[in-house]
Amino acid sequence: MEYTDEKDLIALVGMSLRVPGSADPDTFWANLTGGVESVSRFSEEELREAGIPDSVLSDPHFVRVKPVLEDLAVTPPSSA
């Protein structure tokens, strides 16, 4: 089938995403265009509590940031 009239054409477009700092496309684009940095920074104390060894913390190349997704539903593993 060949269409020659644009009024016969339709497009179905959808977008869904879940990225740090934005739970929907509108917030994502607002953050992106606004230069919002959507990573979390962690203190040395928080990293130690998370089990990061001192040898890693003392590495000058270790970056103390991580993208964090909020409001995630966590289902505990079932016990067998």
Backbone as CSV, one residue per row, in Angstrom:
resi,resn,N_x,N_y,N_z,CA_x,CA_y,CA_z,C_x,C_y,C_z
1,MET,0.847,-1.169,0.000,0.000,0.000,0.000,0.894,1.233,0.000
2,GLU,0.618,2.182,-0.833,1.415,3.391,-0.943,0.572,4.598,-0.540
3,TYR,1.138,5.434,0.342,0.438,6.632,0.794,1.026,7.853,0.101
4,THR,0.173,8.669,-0.398,0.644,9.873,-1.067,0.186,11.140,-0.356
5,ASP,-0.726,11.005,0.573,-1.264,12.160,1.278,-0.828,12.082,2.742
6,GLU,-0.163,13.131,3.237,0.349,13.115,4.604,-0.751,12.973,5.649
7,LYS,-1.962,13.376,5.339,-3.034,13.257,6.331,-3.361,11.798,6.628
8,ASP,-2.921,10.869,5.779,-3.148,9.454,6.010,-2.076,8.820,6.894
9,LEU,-1.027,9.560,7.187,0.081,9.021,7.968,-0.108,9.308,9.451
10,ILE,0.247,8.339,10.256,0.222,8.530,11.699,1.533,8.009,12.273
11,ALA,1.893,8.493,13.419,3.077,8.003,14.119,2.685,7.750,15.566
12,LEU,3.048,6.599,16.043,2.841,6.271,17.443,4.212,6.340,18.098
13,VAL,4.366,7.260,19.006,5.658,7.462,19.648,5.462,7.400,21.156
14,GLY,6.324,6.672,21.814,6.265,6.595,23.263,7.656,6.575,23.836
15,MET,7.790,7.074,25.027,9.084,7.069,25.670,8.886,6.893,27.160
16,SER,9.634,5.981,27.706,9.610,5.762,29.140,11.052,5.560,29.575
17,LEU,11.382,6.072,30.732,12.740,5.874,31.209,12.793,6.036,32.706
18,ARG,13.848,5.524,33.249,14.112,5.673,34.684,15.605,5.891,34.823
19,VAL,16.004,7.092,35.090,17.416,7.433,35.230,17.605,8.228,36.517
20,PRO,18.809,8.270,37.049,19.032,9.033,38.278,18.589,10.487,38.127
21,GLY,17.855,10.960,39.108,17.423,12.350,39.113,16.158,12.627,38.341
22,SER,15.622,11.629,37.657,14.390,11.843,36.898,13.633,10.539,36.729
23,ALA,12.379,10.589,37.078,11.534,9.402,36.973,10.693,9.407,35.698
24,ASP,10.823,10.480,34.896,10.026,10.553,33.674,10.783,11.361,32.615
25,PRO,10.385,11.240,31.350,11.100,11.939,30.273,11.138,13.459,30.420
26,ASP,10.051,14.071,30.896,10.032,15.534,31.025,11.098,16.022,32.008
27,THR,11.206,15.347,33.147,12.209,15.726,34.136,13.613,15.453,33.608
28,PHE,13.780,14.342,32.895,15.080,14.017,32.306,15.545,15.124,31.361
29,TRP,14.676,15.529,30.446,15.053,16.563,29.484,15.284,17.902,30.175
30,ALA,14.484,18.225,31.181,14.684,19.464,31.931,16.051,19.448,32.622
31,ASN,16.402,18.327,33.223,17.703,18.194,33.872,18.835,18.271,32.855
32,LEU,18.657,17.580,31.746,19.686,17.556,30.709,19.948,18.956,30.153
33,THR,18.890,19.643,29.795,19.058,20.985,29.219,19.442,22.019,30.266
34,GLY,19.136,21.739,31.531,19.489,22.671,32.600,20.854,22.417,33.211
35,GLY,21.553,21.409,32.701,22.884,21.108,33.218,22.888,20.512,34.610
36,VAL,21.792,19.854,34.981,21.695,19.252,36.307,22.532,17.984,36.360
37,GLU,23.393,17.886,37.365,24.218,16.699,37.555,23.420,15.718,38.400
38,SER,23.169,14.547,37.872,22.281,13.600,38.551,23.027,12.396,39.107
39,VAL,24.131,12.686,39.777,24.853,11.630,40.476,24.924,12.005,41.945
40,SER,25.057,11.011,42.781,25.162,11.247,44.222,26.627,11.187,44.625
41,ARG,27.022,12.095,45.487,28.392,12.129,46.012,28.374,11.545,47.421
42,PHE,29.407,10.766,47.741,29.463,10.076,49.023,30.698,10.486,49.804
43,SER,30.512,10.639,51.098,31.629,10.982,51.978,32.481,9.738,52.207
44,GLU,33.678,9.968,52.724,34.570,8.852,53.043,33.916,7.936,54.069
45,GLU,33.225,8.524,55.035,32.542,7.727,56.064,31.448,6.848,55.450
46,GLU,30.661,7.412,54.556,29.597,6.625,53.907,30.188,5.478,53.089
47,LEU,31.288,5.745,52.418,31.917,4.706,51.603,32.504,3.600,52.476
48,ARG,33.102,3.988,53.601,33.617,2.971,54.532,32.471,2.105,55.049
49,GLU,31.365,2.739,55.416,30.196,1.990,55.905,29.654,1.047,54.842
50,ALA,29.843,1.404,53.567,29.377,0.558,52.466,30.383,-0.560,52.146
51,GLY,31.507,-0.578,52.871,32.466,-1.658,52.681,33.601,-1.366,51.711
52,ILE,33.760,-0.119,51.319,34.864,0.233,50.420,36.147,0.242,51.247
53,PRO,37.158,-0.535,50.849,38.393,-0.609,51.639,39.218,0.684,51.563
54,ASP,40.021,0.917,52.615,40.863,2.108,52.668,41.816,2.198,51.485
55,SER,42.271,1.047,50.987,43.189,1.058,49.842,42.525,1.673,48.607
56,VAL,41.229,1.491,48.466,40.487,2.090,47.349,40.236,3.566,47.632
57,LEU,39.848,3.880,48.864,39.563,5.264,49.233,40.792,6.163,49.089
58,SER,41.975,5.609,49.287,43.187,6.415,49.193,43.696,6.555,47.753
59,ASP,43.093,5.833,46.832,43.487,5.934,45.419,43.019,7.280,44.870
60,PRO,43.941,8.113,44.361,43.538,9.427,43.858,42.631,9.359,42.622
61,HIS,42.540,8.205,41.994,41.693,8.053,40.805,40.291,7.529,41.141
62,PHE,40.078,7.186,42.408,38.771,6.676,42.819,37.766,7.826,42.831
63,VAL,36.674,7.654,42.144,35.642,8.683,42.039,34.527,8.344,43.020
64,ARG,34.219,9.273,43.894,33.261,9.026,44.975,31.841,9.429,44.608
65,VAL,31.425,9.079,43.427,30.067,9.373,42.981,29.448,8.113,42.389
66,LYS,28.127,8.108,42.378,27.400,6.965,41.822,26.013,7.432,41.398
67,PRO,25.542,6.956,40.253,24.151,7.255,39.891,23.225,6.400,40.755
68,VAL,22.278,7.032,41.401,21.382,6.318,42.316,19.943,6.489,41.839
69,LEU,19.250,5.371,41.698,17.823,5.406,41.366,17.035,5.402,42.668
70,GLU,16.090,6.305,42.776,15.286,6.406,43.994,13.980,5.639,43.850
71,ASP,13.399,5.324,44.993,12.083,4.681,45.062,12.003,3.364,44.313
72,LEU,13.047,2.558,44.421,12.999,1.245,43.789,12.326,0.252,44.735
73,ALA,11.475,-0.538,44.174,10.837,-1.583,44.960,11.800,-2.769,45.035
74,VAL,12.142,-3.164,46.218,13.064,-4.287,46.397,12.275,-5.455,46.951
75,THR,12.347,-6.552,46.247,11.679,-7.773,46.705,12.719,-8.675,47.321
76,PRO,12.568,-9.019,48.585,13.560,-9.882,49.202,13.544,-11.264,48.562
77,PRO,14.708,-11.891,48.501,14.740,-13.239,47.913,13.932,-14.203,48.769
78,SER,13.294,-15.135,48.125,12.496,-16.117,48.878,13.427,-17.131,49.520
79,SER,13.068,-17.550,50.701,13.899,-18.556,51.380,13.431,-19.932,50.923
80,ALA,14.410,-20.746,50.594,14.093,-22.078,50.066,14.058,-23.116,51.136
